[in-house]
Amino acid sequence: MELPKYVYTDLVRQALAEDLGPGDVTSLLTIESAATTTGRFIAKEPGVICGW
């Protein structure tokens, strides 16, 4: 089933505004700017991972 564009357009716009805007408010308020960490990503399926 394909959703009509109007169903998801605003949701996608809001998600992009949050990601590209001033940042994640919770992270900004709870994690020190100088904090560093490591992690492990385990994929359940083959895929392509990209990002900053």
mmCIF entry with sequence, helices, sheets and N, C-alpha, C, O atoms, coordinates in Angstrom:
data_MODEL
# 
_entry.id   MODEL 
# 
_entity.id                         1 
_entity.type                       polymer 
_entity.pdbx_number_of_molecules   1 
# 
_entity_poly.entity_id                      1 
_entity_poly.type                           'polypeptide(L)' 
_entity_poly.nstd_linkage                   no 
_entity_poly.nstd_monomer                   no 
_entity_poly.pdbx_seq_one_letter_code       MELPKYVYTDLVRQALAEDLGPGDVTSLLTIESAATTTGRFIAKEPGVICGW 
_entity_poly.pdbx_seq_one_letter_code_can   MELPKYVYTDLVRQALAEDLGPGDVTSLLTIESAATTTGRFIAKEPGVICGW 
_entity_poly.pdbx_strand_id                 A 
# 
loop_
_entity_poly_seq.entity_id 
_entity_poly_seq.num 
_entity_poly_seq.mon_id 
_entity_poly_seq.hetero 
1 1  MET n 
1 2  GLU n 
1 3  LEU n 
1 4  PRO n 
1 5  LYS n 
1 6  TYR n 
1 7  VAL n 
1 8  TYR n 
1 9  THR n 
1 10 ASP n 
1 11 LEU n 
1 12 VAL n 
1 13 ARG n 
1 14 GLN n 
1 15 ALA n 
1 16 LEU n 
1 17 ALA n 
1 18 GLU n 
1 19 ASP n 
1 20 LEU n 
1 21 GLY n 
1 22 PRO n 
1 23 GLY n 
1 24 ASP n 
1 25 VAL n 
1 26 THR n 
1 27 SER n 
1 28 LEU n 
1 29 LEU n 
1 30 THR n 
1 31 ILE n 
1 32 GLU n 
1 33 SER n 
1 34 ALA n 
1 35 ALA n 
1 36 THR n 
1 37 THR n 
1 38 THR n 
1 39 GLY n 
1 40 ARG n 
1 41 PHE n 
1 42 ILE n 
1 43 ALA n 
1 44 LYS n 
1 45 GLU n 
1 46 PRO n 
1 47 GLY n 
1 48 VAL n 
1 49 ILE n 
1 50 CYS n 
1 51 GLY n 
1 52 TRP n 
# 
_struct_asym.id          A 
_struct_asym.entity_id   1 
# 
loop_
_struct_conf.conf_type_id 
_struct_conf.id 
_struct_conf.pdbx_PDB_helix_id 
_struct_conf.beg_label_comp_id 
_struct_conf.beg_label_asym_id 
_struct_conf.beg_label_seq_id 
_struct_conf.pdbx_beg_PDB_ins_code 
_struct_conf.end_label_comp_id 
_struct_conf.end_label_asym_id 
_struct_conf.end_label_seq_id 
_struct_conf.pdbx_end_PDB_ins_code 
_struct_conf.beg_auth_comp_id 
_struct_conf.beg_auth_asym_id 
_struct_conf.beg_auth_seq_id 
_struct_conf.end_auth_comp_id 
_struct_conf.end_auth_asym_id 
_struct_conf.end_auth_seq_id 
_struct_conf.pdbx_PDB_helix_class 
_struct_conf.details 
_struct_conf.pdbx_PDB_helix_length 
HELX_P HELX_P1 AA1 LYS A 5  ? LEU A 20 ? LYS A 5  LEU A 20 1 ? 16 
HELX_P HELX_P2 AA2 VAL A 25 ? THR A 30 ? VAL A 25 THR A 30 1 ? 6  
# 
_struct_conf_type.id          HELX_P 
_struct_conf_type.criteria    ? 
_struct_conf_type.reference   ? 
# 
loop_
_atom_site.group_PDB 
_atom_site.id 
_atom_site.type_symbol 
_atom_site.label_atom_id 
_atom_site.label_alt_id 
_atom_site.label_comp_id 
_atom_site.label_asym_id 
_atom_site.label_entity_id 
_atom_site.label_seq_id 
_atom_site.pdbx_PDB_ins_code 
_atom_site.Cartn_x 
_atom_site.Cartn_y 
_atom_site.Cartn_z 
_atom_site.occupancy 
_atom_site.B_iso_or_equiv 
_atom_site.pdbx_formal_charge 
_atom_site.auth_seq_id 
_atom_site.auth_comp_id 
_atom_site.auth_asym_id 
_atom_site.auth_atom_id 
_atom_site.pdbx_PDB_model_num 
ATOM 1   N N  . MET A 1 1  ? 0.834  -1.176 0.000  1.00 0.00 ? 1  MET A N  1 
ATOM 2   C CA . MET A 1 1  ? 0.000  0.000  0.000  1.00 0.00 ? 1  MET A CA 1 
ATOM 3   C C  . MET A 1 1  ? 0.881  1.243  0.000  1.00 0.00 ? 1  MET A C  1 
ATOM 4   O O  . MET A 1 1  ? 1.784  1.361  0.828  1.00 0.00 ? 1  MET A O  1 
ATOM 5   N N  . GLU A 1 2  ? 0.636  2.139  -0.890 1.00 0.00 ? 2  GLU A N  1 
ATOM 6   C CA . GLU A 1 2  ? 1.407  3.377  -0.975 1.00 0.00 ? 2  GLU A CA 1 
ATOM 7   C C  . GLU A 1 2  ? 0.615  4.507  -0.325 1.00 0.00 ? 2  GLU A C  1 
ATOM 8   O O  . GLU A 1 2  ? -0.554 4.723  -0.642 1.00 0.00 ? 2  GLU A O  1 
ATOM 9   N N  . LEU A 1 3  ? 1.267  5.224  0.588  1.00 0.00 ? 3  LEU A N  1 
ATOM 10  C CA . LEU A 1 3  ? 0.601  6.331  1.267  1.00 0.00 ? 3  LEU A CA 1 
ATOM 11  C C  . LEU A 1 3  ? 0.592  7.572  0.390  1.00 0.00 ? 3  LEU A C  1 
ATOM 12  O O  . LEU A 1 3  ? 1.550  7.823  -0.341 1.00 0.00 ? 3  LEU A O  1 
ATOM 13  N N  . PRO A 1 4  ? -0.477 8.346  0.456  1.00 0.00 ? 4  PRO A N  1 
ATOM 14  C CA . PRO A 1 4  ? -0.490 9.621  -0.267 1.00 0.00 ? 4  PRO A CA 1 
ATOM 15  C C  . PRO A 1 4  ? 0.578  10.555 0.307  1.00 0.00 ? 4  PRO A C  1 
ATOM 16  O O  . PRO A 1 4  ? 0.862  10.524 1.505  1.00 0.00 ? 4  PRO A O  1 
ATOM 17  N N  . LYS A 1 5  ? 1.154  11.369 -0.540 1.00 0.00 ? 5  LYS A N  1 
ATOM 18  C CA . LYS A 1 5  ? 2.246  12.252 -0.140 1.00 0.00 ? 5  LYS A CA 1 
ATOM 19  C C  . LYS A 1 5  ? 1.865  13.153 1.036  1.00 0.00 ? 5  LYS A C  1 
ATOM 20  O O  . LYS A 1 5  ? 2.697  13.405 1.907  1.00 0.00 ? 5  LYS A O  1 
ATOM 21  N N  . TYR A 1 6  ? 0.636  13.637 1.076  1.00 0.00 ? 6  TYR A N  1 
ATOM 22  C CA . TYR A 1 6  ? 0.241  14.559 2.144  1.00 0.00 ? 6  TYR A CA 1 
ATOM 23  C C  . TYR A 1 6  ? 0.293  13.913 3.532  1.00 0.00 ? 6  TYR A C  1 
ATOM 24  O O  . TYR A 1 6  ? 0.373  14.618 4.537  1.00 0.00 ? 6  TYR A O  1 
ATOM 25  N N  . VAL A 1 7  ? 0.250  12.596 3.593  1.00 0.00 ? 7  VAL A N  1 
ATOM 26  C CA . VAL A 1 7  ? 0.257  11.897 4.877  1.00 0.00 ? 7  VAL A CA 1 
ATOM 27  C C  . VAL A 1 7  ? 1.617  12.029 5.567  1.00 0.00 ? 7  VAL A C  1 
ATOM 28  O O  . VAL A 1 7  ? 1.676  12.146 6.791  1.00 0.00 ? 7  VAL A O  1 
ATOM 29  N N  . TYR A 1 8  ? 2.692  12.011 4.808  1.00 0.00 ? 8  TYR A N  1 
ATOM 30  C CA . TYR A 1 8  ? 4.021  12.001 5.420  1.00 0.00 ? 8  TYR A CA 1 
ATOM 31  C C  . TYR A 1 8  ? 4.852  13.251 5.163  1.00 0.00 ? 8  TYR A C  1 
ATOM 32  O O  . TYR A 1 8  ? 5.920  13.396 5.758  1.00 0.00 ? 8  TYR A O  1 
ATOM 33  N N  . THR A 1 9  ? 4.407  14.148 4.308  1.00 0.00 ? 9  THR A N  1 
ATOM 34  C CA . THR A 1 9  ? 5.205  15.322 3.959  1.00 0.00 ? 9  THR A CA 1 
ATOM 35  C C  . THR A 1 9  ? 5.558  16.168 5.184  1.00 0.00 ? 9  THR A C  1 
ATOM 36  O O  . THR A 1 9  ? 6.724  16.516 5.374  1.00 0.00 ? 9  THR A O  1 
ATOM 37  N N  . ASP A 1 10 ? 4.571  16.501 6.013  1.00 0.00 ? 10 ASP A N  1 
ATOM 38  C CA . ASP A 1 10 ? 4.845  17.323 7.196  1.00 0.00 ? 10 ASP A CA 1 
ATOM 39  C C  . ASP A 1 10 ? 5.742  16.601 8.193  1.00 0.00 ? 10 ASP A C  1 
ATOM 40  O O  . ASP A 1 10 ? 6.608  17.222 8.810  1.00 0.00 ? 10 ASP A O  1 
ATOM 41  N N  . LEU A 1 11 ? 5.544  15.308 8.354  1.00 0.00 ? 11 LEU A N  1 
ATOM 42  C CA . LEU A 1 11 ? 6.374  14.535 9.279  1.00 0.00 ? 11 LEU A CA 1 
ATOM 43  C C  . LEU A 1 11 ? 7.836  14.548 8.838  1.00 0.00 ? 11 LEU A C  1 
ATOM 44  O O  . LEU A 1 11 ? 8.730  14.735 9.664  1.00 0.00 ? 11 LEU A O  1 
ATOM 45  N N  . VAL A 1 12 ? 8.083  14.352 7.559  1.00 0.00 ? 12 VAL A N  1 
ATOM 46  C CA . VAL A 1 12 ? 9.454  14.372 7.032  1.00 0.00 ? 12 VAL A CA 1 
ATOM 47  C C  . VAL A 1 12 ? 10.044 15.769 7.187  1.00 0.00 ? 12 VAL A C  1 
ATOM 48  O O  . VAL A 1 12 ? 11.208 15.912 7.563  1.00 0.00 ? 12 VAL A O  1 
ATOM 49  N N  . ARG A 1 13 ? 9.262  16.785 6.906  1.00 0.00 ? 13 ARG A N  1 
ATOM 50  C CA . ARG A 1 13 ? 9.733  18.168 7.041  1.00 0.00 ? 13 ARG A CA 1 
ATOM 51  C C  . ARG A 1 13 ? 10.130 18.459 8.498  1.00 0.00 ? 13 ARG A C  1 
ATOM 52  O O  . ARG A 1 13 ? 11.166 19.077 8.743  1.00 0.00 ? 13 ARG A O  1 
ATOM 53  N N  . GLN A 1 14 ? 9.324  18.024 9.447  1.00 0.00 ? 14 GLN A N  1 
ATOM 54  C CA . GLN A 1 14 ? 9.626  18.239 10.868 1.00 0.00 ? 14 GLN A CA 1 
ATOM 55  C C  . GLN A 1 14 ? 10.880 17.478 11.295 1.00 0.00 ? 14 GLN A C  1 
ATOM 56  O O  . GLN A 1 14 ? 11.705 18.005 12.043 1.00 0.00 ? 14 GLN A O  1 
ATOM 57  N N  . ALA A 1 15 ? 11.022 16.249 10.824 1.00 0.00 ? 15 ALA A N  1 
ATOM 58  C CA . ALA A 1 15 ? 12.202 15.447 11.174 1.00 0.00 ? 15 ALA A CA 1 
ATOM 59  C C  . ALA A 1 15 ? 13.475 16.092 10.635 1.00 0.00 ? 15 ALA A C  1 
ATOM 60  O O  . ALA A 1 15 ? 14.487 16.149 11.333 1.00 0.00 ? 15 ALA A O  1 
ATOM 61  N N  . LEU A 1 16 ? 13.429 16.576 9.401  1.00 0.00 ? 16 LEU A N  1 
ATOM 62  C CA . LEU A 1 16 ? 14.602 17.232 8.820  1.00 0.00 ? 16 LEU A CA 1 
ATOM 63  C C  . LEU A 1 16 ? 14.921 18.530 9.551  1.00 0.00 ? 16 LEU A C  1 
ATOM 64  O O  . LEU A 1 16 ? 16.089 18.835 9.790  1.00 0.00 ? 16 LEU A O  1 
ATOM 65  N N  . ALA A 1 17 ? 13.899 19.291 9.905  1.00 0.00 ? 17 ALA A N  1 
ATOM 66  C CA . ALA A 1 17 ? 14.125 20.545 10.632 1.00 0.00 ? 17 ALA A CA 1 
ATOM 67  C C  . ALA A 1 17 ? 14.793 20.269 11.975 1.00 0.00 ? 17 ALA A C  1 
ATOM 68  O O  . ALA A 1 17 ? 15.664 21.027 12.401 1.00 0.00 ? 17 ALA A O  1 
ATOM 69  N N  . GLU A 1 18 ? 14.394 19.195 12.639 1.00 0.00 ? 18 GLU A N  1 
ATOM 70  C CA . GLU A 1 18 ? 15.003 18.837 13.923 1.00 0.00 ? 18 GLU A CA 1 
ATOM 71  C C  . GLU A 1 18 ? 16.460 18.427 13.734 1.00 0.00 ? 18 GLU A C  1 
ATOM 72  O O  . GLU A 1 18 ? 17.327 18.838 14.504 1.00 0.00 ? 18 GLU A O  1 
ATOM 73  N N  . ASP A 1 19 ? 16.729 17.624 12.717 1.00 0.00 ? 19 ASP A N  1 
ATOM 74  C CA . ASP A 1 19 ? 18.097 17.146 12.478 1.00 0.00 ? 19 ASP A CA 1 
ATOM 75  C C  . ASP A 1 19 ? 19.018 18.262 12.001 1.00 0.00 ? 19 ASP A C  1 
ATOM 76  O O  . ASP A 1 19 ? 20.189 18.305 12.378 1.00 0.00 ? 19 ASP A O  1 
ATOM 77  N N  . LEU A 1 20 ? 18.496 19.162 11.177 1.00 0.00 ? 20 LEU A N  1 
ATOM 78  C CA . LEU A 1 20 ? 19.326 20.211 10.596 1.00 0.00 ? 20 LEU A CA 1 
ATOM 79  C C  . LEU A 1 20 ? 19.275 21.501 11.402 1.00 0.00 ? 20 LEU A C  1 
ATOM 80  O O  . LEU A 1 20 ? 20.054 22.418 11.144 1.00 0.00 ? 20 LEU A O  1 
ATOM 81  N N  . GLY A 1 21 ? 18.390 21.586 12.353 1.00 0.00 ? 21 GLY A N  1 
ATOM 82  C CA . GLY A 1 21 ? 18.215 22.789 13.160 1.00 0.00 ? 21 GLY A CA 1 
ATOM 83  C C  . GLY A 1 21 ? 19.293 22.929 14.216 1.00 0.00 ? 21 GLY A C  1 
ATOM 84  O O  . GLY A 1 21 ? 20.451 22.583 13.981 1.00 0.00 ? 21 GLY A O  1 
ATOM 85  N N  . PRO A 1 22 ? 18.911 23.440 15.389 1.00 0.00 ? 22 PRO A N  1 
ATOM 86  C CA . PRO A 1 22 ? 19.891 23.712 16.441 1.00 0.00 ? 22 PRO A CA 1 
ATOM 87  C C  . PRO A 1 22 ? 20.454 22.465 17.113 1.00 0.00 ? 22 PRO A C  1 
ATOM 88  O O  . PRO A 1 22 ? 21.367 22.575 17.931 1.00 0.00 ? 22 PRO A O  1 
ATOM 89  N N  . GLY A 1 23 ? 19.942 21.301 16.796 1.00 0.00 ? 23 GLY A N  1 
ATOM 90  C CA . GLY A 1 23 ? 20.454 20.063 17.386 1.00 0.00 ? 23 GLY A CA 1 
ATOM 91  C C  . GLY A 1 23 ? 19.429 19.395 18.271 1.00 0.00 ? 23 GLY A C  1 
ATOM 92  O O  . GLY A 1 23 ? 18.321 19.901 18.452 1.00 0.00 ? 23 GLY A O  1 
ATOM 93  N N  . ASP A 1 24 ? 19.800 18.269 18.816 1.00 0.00 ? 24 ASP A N  1 
ATOM 94  C CA . ASP A 1 24 ? 18.926 17.508 19.694 1.00 0.00 ? 24 ASP A CA 1 
ATOM 95  C C  . ASP A 1 24 ? 18.970 18.118 21.092 1.00 0.00 ? 24 ASP A C  1 
ATOM 96  O O  . ASP A 1 24 ? 20.011 18.094 21.749 1.00 0.00 ? 24 ASP A O  1 
ATOM 97  N N  . VAL A 1 25 ? 17.851 18.659 21.544 1.00 0.00 ? 25 VAL A N  1 
ATOM 98  C CA . VAL A 1 25 ? 17.800 19.376 22.818 1.00 0.00 ? 25 VAL A CA 1 
ATOM 99  C C  . VAL A 1 25 ? 18.207 18.484 23.986 1.00 0.00 ? 25 VAL A C  1 
ATOM 100 O O  . VAL A 1 25 ? 18.965 18.925 24.850 1.00 0.00 ? 25 VAL A O  1 
ATOM 101 N N  . THR A 1 26 ? 17.729 17.254 24.035 1.00 0.00 ? 26 THR A N  1 
ATOM 102 C CA . THR A 1 26 ? 18.068 16.353 25.140 1.00 0.00 ? 26 THR A CA 1 
ATOM 103 C C  . THR A 1 26 ? 19.570 16.108 25.203 1.00 0.00 ? 26 THR A C  1 
ATOM 104 O O  . THR A 1 26 ? 20.167 16.173 26.278 1.00 0.00 ? 26 THR A O  1 
ATOM 105 N N  . SER A 1 27 ? 20.180 15.829 24.060 1.00 0.00 ? 27 SER A N  1 
ATOM 106 C CA . SER A 1 27 ? 21.630 15.589 24.034 1.00 0.00 ? 27 SER A CA 1 
ATOM 107 C C  . SER A 1 27 ? 22.401 16.836 24.441 1.00 0.00 ? 27 SER A C  1 
ATOM 108 O O  . SER A 1 27 ? 23.387 16.751 25.173 1.00 0.00 ? 27 SER A O  1 
ATOM 109 N N  . LEU A 1 28 ? 21.953 17.994 23.967 1.00 0.00 ? 28 LEU A N  1 
ATOM 110 C CA . LEU A 1 28 ? 22.645 19.237 24.302 1.00 0.00 ? 28 LEU A CA 1 
ATOM 111 C C  . LEU A 1 28 ? 22.601 19.528 25.803 1.00 0.00 ? 28 LEU A C  1 
ATOM 112 O O  . LEU A 1 28 ? 23.542 20.100 26.354 1.00 0.00 ? 28 LEU A O  1 
ATOM 113 N N  . LEU A 1 29 ? 21.516 19.137 26.461 1.00 0.00 ? 29 LEU A N  1 
ATOM 114 C CA . LEU A 1 29 ? 21.361 19.429 27.884 1.00 0.00 ? 29 LEU A CA 1 
ATOM 115 C C  . LEU A 1 29 ? 21.946 18.363 28.802 1.00 0.00 ? 29 LEU A C  1 
ATOM 116 O O  . LEU A 1 29 ? 22.159 18.632 29.984 1.00 0.00 ? 29 LEU A O  1 
ATOM 117 N N  . THR A 1 30 ? 22.211 17.163 28.294 1.00 0.00 ? 30 THR A N  1 
ATOM 118 C CA . THR A 1 30 ? 22.635 16.077 29.181 1.00 0.00 ? 30 THR A CA 1 
ATOM 119 C C  . THR A 1 30 ? 24.031 15.534 28.907 1.00 0.00 ? 30 THR A C  1 
ATOM 120 O O  . THR A 1 30 ? 24.571 14.801 29.736 1.00 0.00 ? 30 THR A O  1 
ATOM 121 N N  . ILE A 1 31 ? 24.623 15.868 27.782 1.00 0.00 ? 31 ILE A N  1 
ATOM 122 C CA . ILE A 1 31 ? 25.941 15.334 27.434 1.00 0.00 ? 31 ILE A CA 1 
ATOM 123 C C  . ILE A 1 31 ? 26.922 16.491 27.291 1.00 0.00 ? 31 ILE A C  1 
ATOM 124 O O  . ILE A 1 31 ? 26.678 17.420 26.521 1.00 0.00 ? 31 ILE A O  1 
ATOM 125 N N  . GLU A 1 32 ? 28.026 16.441 28.026 1.00 0.00 ? 32 GLU A N  1 
ATOM 126 C CA . GLU A 1 32 ? 29.032 17.493 27.940 1.00 0.00 ? 32 GLU A CA 1 
ATOM 127 C C  . GLU A 1 32 ? 29.598 17.570 26.529 1.00 0.00 ? 32 GLU A C  1 
ATOM 128 O O  . GLU A 1 32 ? 29.764 16.547 25.865 1.00 0.00 ? 32 GLU A O  1 
ATOM 129 N N  . SER A 1 33 ? 29.895 18.783 26.074 1.00 0.00 ? 33 SER A N  1 
ATOM 130 C CA . SER A 1 33 ? 30.380 18.966 24.707 1.00 0.00 ? 33 SER A CA 1 
ATOM 131 C C  . SER A 1 33 ? 31.727 18.292 24.470 1.00 0.00 ? 33 SER A C  1 
ATOM 132 O O  . SER A 1 33 ? 32.040 17.946 23.331 1.00 0.00 ? 33 SER A O  1 
ATOM 133 N N  . ALA A 1 34 ? 32.530 18.098 25.511 1.00 0.00 ? 34 ALA A N  1 
ATOM 134 C CA . ALA A 1 34 ? 33.845 17.467 25.360 1.00 0.00 ? 34 ALA A CA 1 
ATOM 135 C C  . ALA A 1 34 ? 33.799 15.950 25.557 1.00 0.00 ? 34 ALA A C  1 
ATOM 136 O O  . ALA A 1 34 ? 34.834 15.289 25.487 1.00 0.00 ? 34 ALA A O  1 
ATOM 137 N N  . ALA A 1 35 ? 32.621 15.399 25.800 1.00 0.00 ? 35 ALA A N  1 
ATOM 138 C CA . ALA A 1 35 ? 32.503 13.958 26.056 1.00 0.00 ? 35 ALA A CA 1 
ATOM 139 C C  . ALA A 1 35 ? 32.843 13.150 24.806 1.00 0.00 ? 35 ALA A C  1 
ATOM 140 O O  . ALA A 1 35 ? 32.500 13.540 23.691 1.00 0.00 ? 35 ALA A O  1 
ATOM 141 N N  . THR A 1 36 ? 33.515 12.032 25.003 1.00 0.00 ? 36 THR A N  1 
ATOM 142 C CA . THR A 1 36 ? 33.806 11.106 23.908 1.00 0.00 ? 36 THR A CA 1 
ATOM 143 C C  . THR A 1 36 ? 33.418 9.699  24.343 1.00 0.00 ? 36 THR A C  1 
ATOM 144 O O  . THR A 1 36 ? 33.340 9.401  25.534 1.00 0.00 ? 36 THR A O  1 
ATOM 145 N N  . THR A 1 37 ? 33.182 8.861  23.380 1.00 0.00 ? 37 THR A N  1 
ATOM 146 C CA . THR A 1 37 ? 32.824 7.477  23.676 1.00 0.00 ? 37 THR A CA 1 
ATOM 147 C C  . THR A 1 37 ? 33.095 6.615  22.451 1.00 0.00 ? 37 THR A C  1 
ATOM 148 O O  . THR A 1 37 ? 33.462 7.128  21.394 1.00 0.00 ? 37 THR A O  1 
ATOM 149 N N  . THR A 1 38 ? 32.918 5.342  22.589 1.00 0.00 ? 38 THR A N  1 
ATOM 150 C CA . THR A 1 38 ? 32.995 4.423  21.460 1.00 0.00 ? 38 THR A CA 1 
ATOM 151 C C  . THR A 1 38 ? 31.745 3.556  21.491 1.00 0.00 ? 38 THR A C  1 
ATOM 152 O O  . THR A 1 38 ? 31.043 3.488  22.500 1.00 0.00 ? 38 THR A O  1 
ATOM 153 N N  . GLY A 1 39 ? 31.489 2.915  20.399 1.00 0.00 ? 39 GLY A N  1 
ATOM 154 C CA . GLY A 1 39 ? 30.317 2.052  20.340 1.00 0.00 ? 39 GLY A CA 1 
ATOM 155 C C  . GLY A 1 39 ? 30.495 0.996  19.268 1.00 0.00 ? 39 GLY A C  1 
ATOM 156 O O  . GLY A 1 39 ? 31.486 0.985  18.538 1.00 0.00 ? 39 GLY A O  1 
ATOM 157 N N  . ARG A 1 40 ? 29.540 0.129  19.188 1.00 0.00 ? 40 ARG A N  1 
ATOM 158 C CA . ARG A 1 40 ? 29.567 -0.938 18.197 1.00 0.00 ? 40 ARG A CA 1 
ATOM 159 C C  . ARG A 1 40 ? 28.195 -0.994 17.543 1.00 0.00 ? 40 ARG A C  1 
ATOM 160 O O  . ARG A 1 40 ? 27.165 -0.990 18.218 1.00 0.00 ? 40 ARG A O  1 
ATOM 161 N N  . PHE A 1 41 ? 28.202 -1.045 16.234 1.00 0.00 ? 41 PHE A N  1 
ATOM 162 C CA . PHE A 1 41 ? 26.965 -1.158 15.475 1.00 0.00 ? 41 PHE A CA 1 
ATOM 163 C C  . PHE A 1 41 ? 26.909 -2.563 14.903 1.00 0.00 ? 41 PHE A C  1 
ATOM 164 O O  . PHE A 1 41 ? 27.816 -2.972 14.179 1.00 0.00 ? 41 PHE A O  1 
ATOM 165 N N  . ILE A 1 42 ? 25.866 -3.301 15.214 1.00 0.00 ? 42 ILE A N  1 
ATOM 166 C CA . ILE A 1 42 ? 25.709 -4.662 14.711 1.00 0.00 ? 42 ILE A CA 1 
ATOM 167 C C  . ILE A 1 42 ? 24.474 -4.696 13.822 1.00 0.00 ? 42 ILE A C  1 
ATOM 168 O O  . ILE A 1 42 ? 23.351 -4.519 14.296 1.00 0.00 ? 42 ILE A O  1 
ATOM 169 N N  . ALA A 1 43 ? 24.688 -4.923 12.539 1.00 0.00 ? 43 ALA A N  1 
ATOM 170 C CA . ALA A 1 43 ? 23.581 -4.956 11.581 1.00 0.00 ? 43 ALA A CA 1 
ATOM 171 C C  . ALA A 1 43 ? 22.978 -6.354 11.519 1.00 0.00 ? 43 ALA A C  1 
ATOM 172 O O  . ALA A 1 43 ? 23.701 -7.350 11.504 1.00 0.00 ? 43 ALA A O  1 
ATOM 173 N N  . LYS A 1 44 ? 21.670 -6.418 11.484 1.00 0.00 ? 44 LYS A N  1 
ATOM 174 C CA . LYS A 1 44 ? 20.982 -7.699 11.366 1.00 0.00 ? 44 LYS A CA 1 
ATOM 175 C C  . LYS A 1 44 ? 20.830 -8.114 9.908  1.00 0.00 ? 44 LYS A C  1 
ATOM 176 O O  . LYS A 1 44 ? 20.578 -9.280 9.605  1.00 0.00 ? 44 LYS A O  1 
ATOM 177 N N  . GLU A 1 45 ? 20.986 -7.153 9.017  1.00 0.00 ? 45 GLU A N  1 
ATOM 178 C CA . GLU A 1 45 ? 20.844 -7.400 7.580  1.00 0.00 ? 45 GLU A CA 1 
ATOM 179 C C  . GLU A 1 45 ? 21.971 -6.672 6.853  1.00 0.00 ? 45 GLU A C  1 
ATOM 180 O O  . GLU A 1 45 ? 22.479 -5.677 7.369  1.00 0.00 ? 45 GLU A O  1 
ATOM 181 N N  . PRO A 1 46 ? 22.377 -7.138 5.672  1.00 0.00 ? 46 PRO A N  1 
ATOM 182 C CA . PRO A 1 46 ? 23.340 -6.390 4.867  1.00 0.00 ? 46 PRO A CA 1 
ATOM 183 C C  . PRO A 1 46 ? 22.742 -5.035 4.497  1.00 0.00 ? 46 PRO A C  1 
ATOM 184 O O  . PRO A 1 46 ? 21.534 -4.919 4.293  1.00 0.00 ? 46 PRO A O  1 
ATOM 185 N N  . GLY A 1 47 ? 23.583 -4.020 4.412  1.00 0.00 ? 47 GLY A N  1 
ATOM 186 C CA . GLY A 1 47 ? 23.076 -2.702 4.045  1.00 0.00 ? 47 GLY A CA 1 
ATOM 187 C C  . GLY A 1 47 ? 24.201 -1.711 3.859  1.00 0.00 ? 47 GLY A C  1 
ATOM 188 O O  . GLY A 1 47 ? 25.378 -2.068 3.915  1.00 0.00 ? 47 GLY A O  1 
ATOM 189 N N  . VAL A 1 48 ? 23.833 -0.471 3.640  1.00 0.00 ? 48 VAL A N  1 
ATOM 190 C CA . VAL A 1 48 ? 24.776 0.623  3.458  1.00 0.00 ? 48 VAL A CA 1 
ATOM 191 C C  . VAL A 1 48 ? 24.582 1.593  4.615  1.00 0.00 ? 48 VAL A C  1 
ATOM 192 O O  . VAL A 1 48 ? 23.458 2.007  4.902  1.00 0.00 ? 48 VAL A O  1 
ATOM 193 N N  . ILE A 1 49 ? 25.672 1.955  5.278  1.00 0.00 ? 49 ILE A N  1 
ATOM 194 C CA . ILE A 1 49 ? 25.616 2.884  6.395  1.00 0.00 ? 49 ILE A CA 1 
ATOM 195 C C  . ILE A 1 49 ? 26.377 4.140  6.000  1.00 0.00 ? 49 ILE A C  1 
ATOM 196 O O  . ILE A 1 49 ? 27.498 4.065  5.498  1.00 0.00 ? 49 ILE A O  1 
ATOM 197 N N  . CYS A 1 50 ? 25.770 5.277  6.225  1.00 0.00 ? 50 CYS A N  1 
ATOM 198 C CA . CYS A 1 50 ? 26.457 6.529  5.916  1.00 0.00 ? 50 CYS A CA 1 
ATOM 199 C C  . CYS A 1 50 ? 26.058 7.569  6.951  1.00 0.00 ? 50 CYS A C  1 
ATOM 200 O O  . CYS A 1 50 ? 25.089 7.383  7.686  1.00 0.00 ? 50 CYS A O  1 
ATOM 201 N N  . GLY A 1 51 ? 26.786 8.634  7.004  1.00 0.00 ? 51 GLY A N  1 
ATOM 202 C CA . GLY A 1 51 ? 26.477 9.707  7.938  1.00 0.00 ? 51 GLY A CA 1 
ATOM 203 C C  . GLY A 1 51 ? 27.727 10.476 8.286  1.00 0.00 ? 51 GLY A C  1 
ATOM 204 O O  . GLY A 1 51 ? 28.798 10.246 7.726  1.00 0.00 ? 51 GLY A O  1 
ATOM 205 N N  . TRP A 1 52 ? 27.579 11.371 9.196  1.00 0.00 ? 52 TRP A N  1 
ATOM 206 C CA . TRP A 1 52 ? 28.674 12.244 9.578  1.00 0.00 ? 52 TRP A CA 1 
ATOM 207 C C  . TRP A 1 52 ? 29.539 11.541 10.576 1.00 0.00 ? 52 TRP A C  1 
ATOM 208 O O  . TRP A 1 52 ? 30.532 12.104 11.037 1.00 0.00 ? 52 TRP A O  1 
# 
